[in-house]
């Protein structure tokens, strides 16, 4: 099975190349993006981040009153909850002096547990922060990944925890590999492995079982 995952990775890499995710100017912007992207598309996240008008920083988020912060993140939807979630995760980040390198010195398991204890931070958001903001080797499982697992099929299980364990157990323990593989799955999911399949031209077309057709 390890060979199958690596074959998928190399096939997608050949088509799309190194994607250089996550698009952000700082680790903190990654954290903010990871929260705001919950239940919305990236275009709406970009609108919300633009609303900060160059003021996006942990200090600004902590100092802003809830009405102001809610209005800023409104384009991302669920703005009341997300404003509160941003306050919570920013306060947690403050425990590390807003320093991603300092936080990354701790074991992943400790950081992940801390993140999951913050209201509004679930497994996908926590792993996105750990991988993309802190550069730690933890695989992000999202709807695109689960869809690939079911259709290909990969047989990684039906839960977040099972799929995460499968990918991490069958790939090199590398933040670079995890980062790019997840990004490759997402971009291929947007082009081909959509809710309504668009298999023509998909780099995995010849080897995919196309379950669910």
N, C-alpha and C positions, 0 to 999 in steps of 0.2 A: 504493500500500500504506500510505503514511503516513496517508492519509485513512481507511482501514479501521481502523487501530489507534486513531486519535483518535475515530472513531465508536463503537467499542467502549467506550473510556474514558468518553465523554460519556453513553452509554446506561447504563453501570453507575453512574456518578456520579449520574445523575438518580434511579436507584432507591435507592441506598444512602447517598448524600451523602458528606461528608468524614468519614473514619473515625478520624483522629487516631492512627494507629499510630506507634510501638510502645508498648504499655502497660507503662510502667516509671517508676520514680521518679528514675532517674539514667542517664546514658550507660553507667556501669559495669554497672548492672542489665541494660541491653540486651545488653551483651557476654556477661554470664553467661547470659541467656535464650537468646541465639543459639547458644551451645554446648550448653546443656541440652536444647534442643528437637530436636536431632538424633535421628532415629529414634524419636520419641515424640510424644505430643499435648501441647497447651498446658496442659491440666489437670494433667498430671504435672509439668510445669515449675513451675506455680504451687505445687504441694505442696512441691517441692524448695526453692523460694525461701522459702516460709513456714518451712521447717525452719531457716533461718538465724536466725530469731527476732529480726529487727531488727539483726542483726550483719553483714549483707551489705555488705562493703566490700573493696576490693583489699588493704588491710592485713590484714584478718582472713583472707582466703583465702591469702595468702602465709605468714602465721604459723601457720595451722592445720596439724596433722599430717595425713598422708594418711588415716589411719583415721577421724579425725573428719570430714574433708571428704567422704570416701567415704560415710559414714553420712548426712550431711546431704543429699547429692544423690541418694541411693538411689532415691527415687520416680521420677526421670527415666530410670532404666534405664541399662545400660552404665556403672554408677557408678564402677567403677575407672578406666576410660578417661577419663570425663568429668571426674573429679576431677583427673587429670593434665593434661588439656587446659586446665582452668581455671587451674591453676598456671602453665602455659606462656603463655597469652594474658595473664594478669595481670602476669606478669613483663615481657612485652613492653610492656604499657600503662604500666608503671612507668618505662620509658624516656622517656615523655612526661609524667612527674610525675603520672600518673593524671588528666591534663587533656585532655578531648576537644577543646577549642578549640585547644590547642597542637598536638595531633596533626593536626587538620583543616587546619592551615596548609600541610602538605606535599602534594605532588601525589598524586592518587588512586593513580596507577600505583605509586608508591613504597610507599605504605601497603599496598596490596593485595598486592604482592610480599612484603612483610614478613610480613603475616598468613598468606599461603599457605605460608610457610616454617615456620610453627609447627605442630607435630604435632597433628593432629586438626582443623585449620582448613582446610576445603575451600572451593571457590568460593562456594557458597550462604551459608555461615557468614560468610565474609570480606565478601561484599557486604552482608549484613544488618548487620554491624557498621559498615561504612562509611556505609551509607545511614541506618540508624535510630539509631545511637549518635553518629555524627559529622556527620550531615546533608549528606553528599556525594552528588553525582548519579551513582549507579551502580545499574543495574537488577538486582533480585533475581529469579533464575529458580528456581522450585521445581516440585514435582510438579503443583500446580494450574495453573501457567502453561503447562507443557508439555502438559497435558491439553487446555487451551483451544486451544493452537496446533494440535494435531492434529485436534481435533473441529470447530473453527469452519469452515474451517481458516484459519490465518494464514500458514502457509508460512514459518515462521521458522527452519526447520532442525531437526535432531534432536539436536543437542548443546547443552550448557549455553552454550558460547562462542558458537555460532551464534545461538541465541535471544537472548542478551544483546546481541550486536551488532545484531541486527535491531530490537529494541525501542529501543535507544539511538540507532540511526541513523534511526529513523522517528518519534521523539517529540522535543519540546523538551527540551533538556538542563537539566532541572529536578529537583532533589531532591524538591520538593513533589509534582510530577506522578508521578515514579517511586514515591514513597512511597505515595501514595493509589491509584495504578493497581494496584500489587501487592496492596495490602490489599483492593481491590475484587475482584480476581480470586480471592483466597482466600475471601472471604465468599461470593461467588457459587458458587465451587466447593464450599463446604460445604453450601449450600442446594440447588443444582441440578446443577452439573457434577461430580457424584460419580463414583466408579468405576462404579456403576450409575446411569445417567442418570435425573434427575428433571426433565424438560424443562418440564412444565406450570408456567406462571407465570414461567419464566426470562425476564429482560429481553432476552436475546439470542435467544430462541426463533425469532423470525420470520426472522432473518438467518443462523442457524447451520446449517451443512450436516449437522450431527449425524453426523460420520464415525464408523464403528465400530459403528453400529447393525445 
